[in-house]
Amino acid sequence: MTRSGILAGGNFIVDHVKMIDAWPEQDMLAFIQSEMSSNGGGPYNVLKDLAAMRCGYPLSAVGLVGTDLNGDWILRDCEAAGIDISQLHQTERAPTS
């Protein structure tokens, strides 16, 4: 059997970034100006970067994410980037990081 491509496994995380108006003093509040979500975790970042660079060889993810909105987002995001998710599974035993 000839192997081809990259299989990346490990942490598949959704980063939730909030931009605030200023760093609050102790016991004070900050105003959240905007929010965004992006991919996080080593294998996820590598696969997404290689897909964006149109590397030309197969990219596959292996791992476990939660059966939740973040896990669904990861699966859709990988599929949209052309990353094989046949080995990236969901579980109800823990939420997505």
Biopython code that builds the backbone (N, CA, C, O; Angstrom):
import numpy as np
from Bio.PDB.StructureBuilder import StructureBuilder

atoms = [
    (1, "MET", "N", (0.841, -1.176, 0.000)),
    (1, "MET", "CA", (0.000, 0.000, 0.000)),
    (1, "MET", "C", (0.891, 1.247, 0.000)),
    (1, "MET", "O", (1.842, 1.350, 0.775)),
    (2, "THR", "N", (0.565, 2.174, -0.873)),
    (2, "THR", "CA", (1.283, 3.441, -0.930)),
    (2, "THR", "C", (0.551, 4.466, -0.083)),
    (2, "THR", "O", (-0.662, 4.637, -0.205)),
    (3, "ARG", "N", (1.294, 5.141, 0.772)),
    (3, "ARG", "CA", (0.706, 6.176, 1.612)),
    (3, "ARG", "C", (0.904, 7.531, 0.947)),
    (3, "ARG", "O", (1.896, 7.772, 0.259)),
    (4, "SER", "N", (-0.064, 8.400, 1.171)),
    (4, "SER", "CA", (0.009, 9.719, 0.565)),
    (4, "SER", "C", (-0.731, 10.717, 1.447)),
    (4, "SER", "O", (-1.841, 10.437, 1.899)),
    (5, "GLY", "N", (-0.133, 11.867, 1.695)),
    (5, "GLY", "CA", (-0.796, 12.921, 2.438)),
    (5, "GLY", "C", (-0.339, 13.039, 3.871)),
    (5, "GLY", "O", (0.669, 12.461, 4.279)),
    (6, "ILE", "N", (-1.110, 13.808, 4.629)),
    (6, "ILE", "CA", (-0.802, 14.067, 6.031)),
    (6, "ILE", "C", (-2.026, 13.737, 6.871)),
    (6, "ILE", "O", (-3.140, 14.157, 6.558)),
    (7, "LEU", "N", (-1.807, 12.979, 7.940)),
    (7, "LEU", "CA", (-2.816, 12.676, 8.933)),
    (7, "LEU", "C", (-2.404, 13.401, 10.206)),
    (7, "LEU", "O", (-1.323, 13.146, 10.737)),
    (8, "ALA", "N", (-3.242, 14.295, 10.700)),
    (8, "ALA", "CA", (-2.918, 15.068, 11.899)),
    (8, "ALA", "C", (-3.915, 14.743, 13.001)),
    (8, "ALA", "O", (-5.126, 14.778, 12.784)),
    (9, "GLY", "N", (-3.401, 14.427, 14.185)),
    (9, "GLY", "CA", (-4.252, 14.095, 15.319)),
    (9, "GLY", "C", (-3.829, 14.856, 16.558)),
    (9, "GLY", "O", (-2.659, 15.199, 16.723)),
    (10, "GLY", "N", (-4.783, 15.113, 17.416)),
    (10, "GLY", "CA", (-4.517, 15.828, 18.662)),
    (10, "GLY", "C", (-5.686, 16.717, 19.017)),
    (10, "GLY", "O", (-6.843, 16.332, 18.849)),
    (11, "ASN", "N", (-5.383, 17.908, 19.508)),
    (11, "ASN", "CA", (-6.424, 18.835, 19.963)),
    (11, "ASN", "C", (-7.062, 19.612, 18.817)),
    (11, "ASN", "O", (-6.387, 20.320, 18.070)),
    (12, "PHE", "N", (-8.366, 19.463, 18.697)),
    (12, "PHE", "CA", (-9.161, 20.258, 17.763)),
    (12, "PHE", "C", (-10.038, 21.161, 18.620)),
    (12, "PHE", "O", (-10.976, 20.698, 19.269)),
    (13, "ILE", "N", (-9.729, 22.433, 18.616)),
    (13, "ILE", "CA", (-10.305, 23.390, 19.555)),
    (13, "ILE", "C", (-10.926, 24.554, 18.789)),
    (13, "ILE", "O", (-10.459, 24.913, 17.708)),
    (14, "VAL", "N", (-11.974, 25.136, 19.352)),
    (14, "VAL", "CA", (-12.527, 26.377, 18.827)),
    (14, "VAL", "C", (-12.090, 27.494, 19.775)),
    (14, "VAL", "O", (-12.418, 27.477, 20.961)),
    (15, "ASP", "N", (-11.347, 28.463, 19.241)),
    (15, "ASP", "CA", (-10.937, 29.631, 20.017)),
    (15, "ASP", "C", (-12.029, 30.690, 19.912)),
    (15, "ASP", "O", (-12.427, 31.069, 18.810)),
    (16, "HIS", "N", (-12.505, 31.163, 21.043)),
    (16, "HIS", "CA", (-13.494, 32.238, 21.093)),
    (16, "HIS", "C", (-12.761, 33.492, 21.559)),
    (16, "HIS", "O", (-12.384, 33.603, 22.726)),
    (17, "VAL", "N", (-12.564, 34.423, 20.651)),
    (17, "VAL", "CA", (-11.793, 35.633, 20.922)),
    (17, "VAL", "C", (-12.744, 36.805, 21.115)),
    (17, "VAL", "O", (-13.632, 37.044, 20.297)),
    (18, "LYS", "N", (-12.547, 37.521, 22.195)),
    (18, "LYS", "CA", (-13.356, 38.707, 22.481)),
    (18, "LYS", "C", (-12.444, 39.923, 22.542)),
    (18, "LYS", "O", (-11.479, 39.945, 23.305)),
    (19, "MET", "N", (-12.750, 40.929, 21.742)),
    (19, "MET", "CA", (-12.000, 42.189, 21.761)),
    (19, "MET", "C", (-12.702, 43.127, 22.741)),
    (19, "MET", "O", (-13.901, 43.382, 22.626)),
    (20, "ILE", "N", (-11.926, 43.641, 23.719)),
    (20, "ILE", "CA", (-12.505, 44.528, 24.731)),
    (20, "ILE", "C", (-11.960, 45.941, 24.565)),
    (20, "ILE", "O", (-10.925, 46.154, 23.933)),
    (21, "ASP", "N", (-12.671, 46.897, 25.139)),
    (21, "ASP", "CA", (-12.280, 48.302, 24.983)),
    (21, "ASP", "C", (-11.032, 48.642, 25.782)),
    (21, "ASP", "O", (-10.235, 49.467, 25.334)),
    (22, "ALA", "N", (-10.833, 48.039, 26.945)),
    (22, "ALA", "CA", (-9.661, 48.303, 27.786)),
    (22, "ALA", "C", (-9.534, 47.188, 28.807)),
    (22, "ALA", "O", (-10.512, 46.519, 29.141)),
    (23, "TRP", "N", (-8.308, 46.996, 29.300)),
    (23, "TRP", "CA", (-8.102, 45.991, 30.345)),
    (23, "TRP", "C", (-8.716, 46.531, 31.631)),
    (23, "TRP", "O", (-8.332, 47.608, 32.086)),
    (24, "PRO", "N", (-9.663, 45.806, 32.227)),
    (24, "PRO", "CA", (-10.353, 46.346, 33.404)),
    (24, "PRO", "C", (-9.505, 46.273, 34.674)),
    (24, "PRO", "O", (-8.700, 45.360, 34.859)),
    (25, "GLU", "N", (-9.709, 47.243, 35.521)),
    (25, "GLU", "CA", (-9.117, 47.201, 36.848)),
    (25, "GLU", "C", (-9.837, 46.119, 37.651)),
    (25, "GLU", "O", (-10.899, 45.648, 37.243)),
    (26, "GLN", "N", (-9.271, 45.726, 38.782)),
    (26, "GLN", "CA", (-9.898, 44.706, 39.620)),
    (26, "GLN", "C", (-11.309, 45.139, 39.994)),
    (26, "GLN", "O", (-11.542, 46.301, 40.325)),
    (27, "ASP", "N", (-12.241, 44.205, 39.941)),
    (27, "ASP", "CA", (-13.654, 44.394, 40.273)),
    (27, "ASP", "C", (-14.385, 45.335, 39.310)),
    (27, "ASP", "O", (-15.469, 45.823, 39.631)),
    (28, "MET", "N", (-13.810, 45.591, 38.144)),
    (28, "MET", "CA", (-14.451, 46.445, 37.143)),
    (28, "MET", "C", (-14.837, 45.592, 35.935)),
    (28, "MET", "O", (-14.449, 44.427, 35.843)),
    (29, "LEU", "N", (-15.585, 46.160, 35.030)),
    (29, "LEU", "CA", (-16.039, 45.473, 33.830)),
    (29, "LEU", "C", (-15.373, 46.066, 32.594)),
    (29, "LEU", "O", (-14.876, 47.192, 32.620)),
    (30, "ALA", "N", (-15.373, 45.306, 31.535)),
    (30, "ALA", "CA", (-14.892, 45.792, 30.241)),
    (30, "ALA", "C", (-16.017, 45.619, 29.230)),
    (30, "ALA", "O", (-16.850, 44.722, 29.362)),
    (31, "PHE", "N", (-16.034, 46.476, 28.231)),
    (31, "PHE", "CA", (-17.018, 46.411, 27.161)),
    (31, "PHE", "C", (-16.467, 45.516, 26.052)),
    (31, "PHE", "O", (-15.382, 45.769, 25.529)),
    (32, "ILE", "N", (-17.221, 44.462, 25.690)),
    (32, "ILE", "CA", (-16.813, 43.575, 24.594)),
    (32, "ILE", "C", (-17.224, 44.246, 23.292)),
    (32, "ILE", "O", (-18.412, 44.399, 23.009)),
    (33, "GLN", "N", (-16.223, 44.648, 22.495)),
    (33, "GLN", "CA", (-16.491, 45.351, 21.239)),
    (33, "GLN", "C", (-16.835, 44.409, 20.093)),
    (33, "GLN", "O", (-17.641, 44.741, 19.224)),
    (34, "SER", "N", (-16.219, 43.232, 20.099)),
    (34, "SER", "CA", (-16.507, 42.258, 19.049)),
    (34, "SER", "C", (-16.089, 40.874, 19.518)),
    (34, "SER", "O", (-15.292, 40.720, 20.444)),
    (35, "GLU", "N", (-16.649, 39.876, 18.855)),
    (35, "GLU", "CA", (-16.331, 38.482, 19.155)),
    (35, "GLU", "C", (-16.114, 37.739, 17.840)),
    (35, "GLU", "O", (-16.748, 38.045, 16.831)),
    (36, "MET", "N", (-15.218, 36.766, 17.863)),
    (36, "MET", "CA", (-15.024, 35.917, 16.695)),
    (36, "MET", "C", (-14.574, 34.535, 17.145)),
    (36, "MET", "O", (-14.025, 34.377, 18.235)),
    (37, "SER", "N", (-14.803, 33.558, 16.318)),
    (37, "SER", "CA", (-14.357, 32.195, 16.586)),
    (37, "SER", "C", (-13.400, 31.784, 15.485)),
    (37, "SER", "O", (-13.555, 32.178, 14.329)),
    (38, "SER", "N", (-12.408, 30.988, 15.855)),
    (38, "SER", "CA", (-11.455, 30.488, 14.865)),
    (38, "SER", "C", (-10.950, 29.126, 15.306)),
    (38, "SER", "O", (-11.177, 28.694, 16.436)),
    (39, "ASN", "N", (-10.261, 28.460, 14.391)),
    (39, "ASN", "CA", (-9.723, 27.152, 14.706)),
    (39, "ASN", "C", (-8.551, 27.273, 15.670)),
    (39, "ASN", "O", (-7.846, 28.281, 15.696)),
    (40, "GLY", "N", (-8.362, 26.234, 16.452)),
    (40, "GLY", "CA", (-7.250, 26.194, 17.390)),
    (40, "GLY", "C", (-6.804, 24.756, 17.615)),
    (40, "GLY", "O", (-7.504, 23.811, 17.253)),
    (41, "GLY", "N", (-5.640, 24.609, 18.212)),
    (41, "GLY", "CA", (-5.055, 23.294, 18.427)),
    (41, "GLY", "C", (-4.077, 22.989, 17.305)),
    (41, "GLY", "O", (-4.332, 23.309, 16.143)),
    (42, "GLY", "N", (-2.968, 22.375, 17.652)),
    (42, "GLY", "CA", (-1.886, 22.117, 16.701)),
    (42, "GLY", "C", (-2.289, 21.450, 15.405)),
    (42, "GLY", "O", (-2.028, 22.004, 14.337)),
    (43, "PRO", "N", (-2.923, 20.269, 15.449)),
    (43, "PRO", "CA", (-3.247, 19.581, 14.193)),
    (43, "PRO", "C", (-4.261, 20.347, 13.355)),
    (43, "PRO", "O", (-4.179, 20.363, 12.126)),
    (44, "TYR", "N", (-5.204, 20.973, 14.018)),
    (44, "TYR", "CA", (-6.227, 21.754, 13.315)),
    (44, "TYR", "C", (-5.575, 22.931, 12.594)),
    (44, "TYR", "O", (-5.883, 23.196, 11.432)),
    (45, "ASN", "N", (-4.689, 23.628, 13.271)),
    (45, "ASN", "CA", (-3.995, 24.761, 12.657)),
    (45, "ASN", "C", (-3.145, 24.322, 11.467)),
    (45, "ASN", "O", (-3.151, 24.974, 10.423)),
    (46, "VAL", "N", (-2.418, 23.224, 11.621)),
    (46, "VAL", "CA", (-1.560, 22.731, 10.532)),
    (46, "VAL", "C", (-2.399, 22.354, 9.320)),
    (46, "VAL", "O", (-2.086, 22.749, 8.197)),
    (47, "LEU", "N", (-3.462, 21.592, 9.545)),
    (47, "LEU", "CA", (-4.309, 21.169, 8.422)),
    (47, "LEU", "C", (-4.952, 22.353, 7.718)),
    (47, "LEU", "O", (-4.979, 22.401, 6.489)),
    (48, "LYS", "N", (-5.470, 23.306, 8.483)),
    (48, "LYS", "CA", (-6.101, 24.478, 7.871)),
    (48, "LYS", "C", (-5.088, 25.308, 7.087)),
    (48, "LYS", "O", (-5.402, 25.796, 6.002)),
    (49, "ASP", "N", (-3.873, 25.477, 7.624)),
    (49, "ASP", "CA", (-2.839, 26.234, 6.916)),
    (49, "ASP", "C", (-2.444, 25.539, 5.614)),
    (49, "ASP", "O", (-2.325, 26.189, 4.575)),
    (50, "LEU", "N", (-2.240, 24.225, 5.667)),
    (50, "LEU", "CA", (-1.876, 23.483, 4.455)),
    (50, "LEU", "C", (-3.001, 23.533, 3.422)),
    (50, "LEU", "O", (-2.744, 23.643, 2.223)),
    (51, "ALA", "N", (-4.247, 23.452, 3.891)),
    (51, "ALA", "CA", (-5.386, 23.544, 2.971)),
    (51, "ALA", "C", (-5.435, 24.927, 2.330)),
    (51, "ALA", "O", (-5.704, 25.044, 1.134)),
    (52, "ALA", "N", (-5.180, 25.964, 3.104)),
    (52, "ALA", "CA", (-5.193, 27.336, 2.573)),
    (52, "ALA", "C", (-4.077, 27.549, 1.558)),
    (52, "ALA", "O", (-4.226, 28.329, 0.617)),
    (53, "MET", "N", (-2.950, 26.849, 1.752)),
    (53, "MET", "CA", (-1.827, 26.956, 0.817)),
    (53, "MET", "C", (-2.012, 26.055, -0.400)),
    (53, "MET", "O", (-1.165, 26.031, -1.294)),
    (54, "ARG", "N", (-3.123, 25.311, -0.435)),
    (54, "ARG", "CA", (-3.409, 24.381, -1.536)),
    (54, "ARG", "C", (-2.215, 23.465, -1.789)),
    (54, "ARG", "O", (-1.645, 23.436, -2.879)),
    (55, "CYS", "N", (-1.861, 22.725, -0.752)),
    (55, "CYS", "CA", (-0.654, 21.905, -0.768)),
    (55, "CYS", "C", (-0.644, 20.829, -1.852)),
    (55, "CYS", "O", (0.428, 20.420, -2.298)),
    (56, "GLY", "N", (-1.811, 20.366, -2.282)),
    (56, "GLY", "CA", (-1.849, 19.409, -3.380)),
    (56, "GLY", "C", (-1.807, 17.949, -2.965)),
    (56, "GLY", "O", (-1.797, 17.078, -3.834)),
    (57, "TYR", "N", (-1.783, 17.652, -1.701)),
    (57, "TYR", "CA", (-1.832, 16.259, -1.256)),
    (57, "TYR", "C", (-2.938, 16.115, -0.209)),
    (57, "TYR", "O", (-3.360, 17.104, 0.390)),
    (58, "PRO", "N", (-3.406, 14.885, 0.010)),
    (58, "PRO", "CA", (-4.531, 14.661, 0.913)),
    (58, "PRO", "C", (-4.238, 15.088, 2.355)),
    (58, "PRO", "O", (-3.140, 14.881, 2.872)),
    (59, "LEU", "N", (-5.239, 15.683, 2.981)),
    (59, "LEU", "CA", (-5.159, 16.101, 4.378)),
    (59, "LEU", "C", (-6.271, 15.408, 5.142)),
    (59, "LEU", "O", (-7.430, 15.438, 4.729)),
    (60, "SER", "N", (-5.917, 14.778, 6.266)),
    (60, "SER", "CA", (-6.904, 14.051, 7.062)),
    (60, "SER", "C", (-6.757, 14.396, 8.536)),
    (60, "SER", "O", (-5.652, 14.611, 9.035)),
    (61, "ALA", "N", (-7.898, 14.446, 9.224)),
    (61, "ALA", "CA", (-7.930, 14.725, 10.658)),
    (61, "ALA", "C", (-8.309, 13.459, 11.410)),
    (61, "ALA", "O", (-9.159, 12.691, 10.958)),
    (62, "VAL", "N", (-7.677, 13.244, 12.559)),
    (62, "VAL", "CA", (-8.055, 12.136, 13.430)),
    (62, "VAL", "C", (-8.162, 12.684, 14.847)),
    (62, "VAL", "O", (-7.264, 13.369, 15.336)),
    (63, "GLY", "N", (-9.272, 12.370, 15.491)),
    (63, "GLY", "CA", (-9.461, 12.855, 16.845)),
    (63, "GLY", "C", (-10.895, 12.713, 17.290)),
    (63, "GLY", "O", (-11.699, 12.013, 16.675)),
    (64, "LEU", "N", (-11.195, 13.410, 18.397)),
    (64, "LEU", "CA", (-12.498, 13.323, 19.025)),
    (64, "LEU", "C", (-12.927, 14.711, 19.470)),
    (64, "LEU", "O", (-12.189, 15.399, 20.176)),
    (65, "VAL", "N", (-14.105, 15.116, 19.063)),
    (65, "VAL", "CA", (-14.689, 16.386, 19.492)),
    (65, "VAL", "C", (-16.044, 16.081, 20.114)),
    (65, "VAL", "O", (-16.570, 14.979, 19.960)),
    (66, "GLY", "N", (-16.604, 17.051, 20.811)),
    (66, "GLY", "CA", (-17.890, 16.850, 21.450)),
    (66, "GLY", "C", (-19.047, 16.870, 20.462)),
    (66, "GLY", "O", (-18.941, 17.402, 19.357)),
    (67, "THR", "N", (-20.151, 16.275, 20.892)),
    (67, "THR", "CA", (-21.392, 16.356, 20.126)),
    (67, "THR", "C", (-22.082, 17.646, 20.580)),
    (67, "THR", "O", (-23.037, 17.615, 21.356)),
    (68, "ASP", "N", (-21.584, 18.764, 20.085)),
    (68, "ASP", "CA", (-22.073, 20.084, 20.490)),
    (68, "ASP", "C", (-21.859, 21.060, 19.337)),
    (68, "ASP", "O", (-21.363, 20.676, 18.277)),
    (69, "LEU", "N", (-22.229, 22.311, 19.542)),
    (69, "LEU", "CA", (-22.101, 23.312, 18.476)),
    (69, "LEU", "C", (-20.659, 23.495, 18.028)),
    (69, "LEU", "O", (-20.401, 23.646, 16.834)),
    (70, "ASN", "N", (-19.703, 23.483, 18.975)),
    (70, "ASN", "CA", (-18.292, 23.648, 18.605)),
    (70, "ASN", "C", (-17.787, 22.454, 17.804)),
    (70, "ASN", "O", (-17.053, 22.627, 16.831)),
    (71, "GLY", "N", (-18.170, 21.253, 18.201)),
    (71, "GLY", "CA", (-17.781, 20.065, 17.447)),
    (71, "GLY", "C", (-18.356, 20.071, 16.045)),
    (71, "GLY", "O", (-17.672, 19.727, 15.081)),
    (72, "ASP", "N", (-19.624, 20.465, 15.937)),
    (72, "ASP", "CA", (-20.258, 20.581, 14.616)),
    (72, "ASP", "C", (-19.517, 21.606, 13.760)),
    (72, "ASP", "O", (-19.289, 21.379, 12.572)),
    (73, "TRP", "N", (-19.141, 22.733, 14.366)),
    (73, "TRP", "CA", (-18.435, 23.806, 13.649)),
    (73, "TRP", "C", (-17.102, 23.302, 13.110)),
    (73, "TRP", "O", (-16.743, 23.586, 11.968)),
    (74, "ILE", "N", (-16.371, 22.554, 13.931)),
    (74, "ILE", "CA", (-15.080, 22.006, 13.504)),
    (74, "ILE", "C", (-15.260, 21.082, 12.305)),
    (74, "ILE", "O", (-14.523, 21.185, 11.324)),
    (75, "LEU", "N", (-16.227, 20.189, 12.379)),
    (75, "LEU", "CA", (-16.448, 19.255, 11.274)),
    (75, "LEU", "C", (-16.807, 19.993, 9.982)),
    (75, "LEU", "O", (-16.266, 19.689, 8.919)),
    (76, "ARG", "N", (-17.721, 20.963, 10.079)),
    (76, "ARG", "CA", (-18.098, 21.736, 8.882)),
    (76, "ARG", "C", (-16.919, 22.527, 8.335)),
    (76, "ARG", "O", (-16.728, 22.599, 7.120)),
    (77, "ASP", "N", (-16.122, 23.125, 9.227)),
    (77, "ASP", "CA", (-14.983, 23.936, 8.813)),
    (77, "ASP", "C", (-13.938, 23.079, 8.099)),
    (77, "ASP", "O", (-13.396, 23.489, 7.072)),
    (78, "CYS", "N", (-13.657, 21.901, 8.634)),
    (78, "CYS", "CA", (-12.688, 21.003, 7.985)),
    (78, "CYS", "C", (-13.202, 20.548, 6.626)),
    (78, "CYS", "O", (-12.458, 20.559, 5.645)),
    (79, "GLU", "N", (-14.462, 20.151, 6.563)),
    (79, "GLU", "CA", (-15.034, 19.722, 5.282)),
    (79, "GLU", "C", (-14.962, 20.839, 4.252)),
    (79, "GLU", "O", (-14.614, 20.595, 3.096)),
    (80, "ALA", "N", (-15.286, 22.058, 4.656)),
    (80, "ALA", "CA", (-15.255, 23.199, 3.729)),
    (80, "ALA", "C", (-13.846, 23.458, 3.214)),
    (80, "ALA", "O", (-13.672, 23.963, 2.105)),
    (81, "ALA", "N", (-12.836, 23.112, 4.018)),
    (81, "ALA", "CA", (-11.438, 23.307, 3.614)),
    (81, "ALA", "C", (-10.903, 22.119, 2.821)),
    (81, "ALA", "O", (-9.752, 22.146, 2.384)),
    (82, "GLY", "N", (-11.707, 21.080, 2.625)),
    (82, "GLY", "CA", (-11.265, 19.908, 1.874)),
    (82, "GLY", "C", (-10.481, 18.909, 2.701)),
    (82, "GLY", "O", (-9.745, 18.089, 2.151)),
    (83, "ILE", "N", (-10.629, 18.968, 4.020)),
    (83, "ILE", "CA", (-9.922, 18.057, 4.931)),
    (83, "ILE", "C", (-10.817, 16.847, 5.198)),
    (83, "ILE", "O", (-11.991, 16.998, 5.537)),
    (84, "ASP", "N", (-10.253, 15.646, 5.043)),
    (84, "ASP", "CA", (-10.994, 14.406, 5.283)),
    (84, "ASP", "C", (-11.274, 14.281, 6.786)),
    (84, "ASP", "O", (-10.352, 14.322, 7.601)),
    (85, "ILE", "N", (-12.553, 14.130, 7.142)),
    (85, "ILE", "CA", (-12.931, 14.023, 8.557)),
    (85, "ILE", "C", (-13.460, 12.636, 8.914)),
    (85, "ILE", "O", (-14.111, 12.474, 9.946)),
    (86, "SER", "N", (-13.192, 11.639, 8.078)),
    (86, "SER", "CA", (-13.736, 10.300, 8.330)),
    (86, "SER", "C", (-13.208, 9.690, 9.632)),
    (86, "SER", "O", (-13.812, 8.757, 10.161)),
    (87, "GLN", "N", (-12.091, 10.204, 10.154)),
    (87, "GLN", "CA", (-11.535, 9.708, 11.422)),
    (87, "GLN", "C", (-11.635, 10.745, 12.548)),
    (87, "GLN", "O", (-11.032, 10.571, 13.607)),
    (88, "LEU", "N", (-12.390, 11.814, 12.322)),
    (88, "LEU", "CA", (-12.631, 12.835, 13.334)),
    (88, "LEU", "C", (-14.061, 12.626, 13.829)),
    (88, "LEU", "O", (-15.023, 12.972, 13.142)),
    (89, "HIS", "N", (-14.187, 12.061, 15.019)),
    (89, "HIS", "CA", (-15.481, 11.621, 15.530)),
    (89, "HIS", "C", (-15.998, 12.528, 16.642)),
    (89, "HIS", "O", (-15.254, 13.312, 17.230)),
    (90, "GLN", "N", (-17.298, 12.397, 16.911)),
    (90, "GLN", "CA", (-17.938, 13.159, 17.981)),
    (90, "GLN", "C", (-18.346, 12.219, 19.114)),
    (90, "GLN", "O", (-18.665, 11.050, 18.894)),
    (91, "THR", "N", (-18.326, 12.769, 20.342)),
    (91, "THR", "CA", (-18.735, 12.016, 21.522)),
    (91, "THR", "C", (-19.614, 12.870, 22.410)),
    (91, "THR", "O", (-19.491, 14.095, 22.434)),
    (92, "GLU", "N", (-20.494, 12.222, 23.132)),
    (92, "GLU", "CA", (-21.316, 12.919, 24.122)),
    (92, "GLU", "C", (-20.668, 12.872, 25.508)),
    (92, "GLU", "O", (-21.203, 13.444, 26.458)),
    (93, "ARG", "N", (-19.537, 12.205, 25.632)),
    (93, "ARG", "CA", (-18.902, 12.024, 26.937)),
    (93, "ARG", "C", (-18.189, 13.280, 27.445)),
    (93, "ARG", "O", (-17.920, 13.396, 28.640)),
    (94, "ALA", "N", (-17.881, 14.224, 26.541)),
    (94, "ALA", "CA", (-17.204, 15.460, 26.939)),
    (94, "ALA", "C", (-17.465, 16.520, 25.882)),
    (94, "ALA", "O", (-17.662, 16.197, 24.711)),
    (95, "PRO", "N", (-17.466, 17.788, 26.291)),
    (95, "PRO", "CA", (-17.666, 18.862, 25.309)),
    (95, "PRO", "C", (-16.385, 19.143, 24.529)),
    (95, "PRO", "O", (-15.293, 18.755, 24.943)),
    (96, "THR", "N", (-16.537, 19.815, 23.407)),
    (96, "THR", "CA", (-15.388, 20.274, 22.620)),
    (96, "THR", "C", (-14.672, 21.361, 23.394)),
    (96, "THR", "O", (-15.309, 22.215, 24.012)),
    (97, "SER", "N", (-13.358, 21.332, 23.363)),
    (97, "SER", "CA", (-12.574, 22.368, 24.061)),
    (97, "SER", "C", (-12.720, 23.699, 23.365)),
    (97, "SER", "O", (-12.137, 24.692, 23.802)),
]
sb = StructureBuilder()
sb.init_structure("model")
sb.init_model(0)
sb.init_chain("A")
sb.init_seg("    ")
for serial, (resi, resn, name, xyz) in enumerate(atoms, 1):
    if name == "N":
        sb.init_residue(resn, " ", resi, " ")
    sb.init_atom(name, np.array(xyz, "f"), 0.0, 1.0, " ", f" {name:<3s}", serial, name[0])
structure = sb.get_structure()
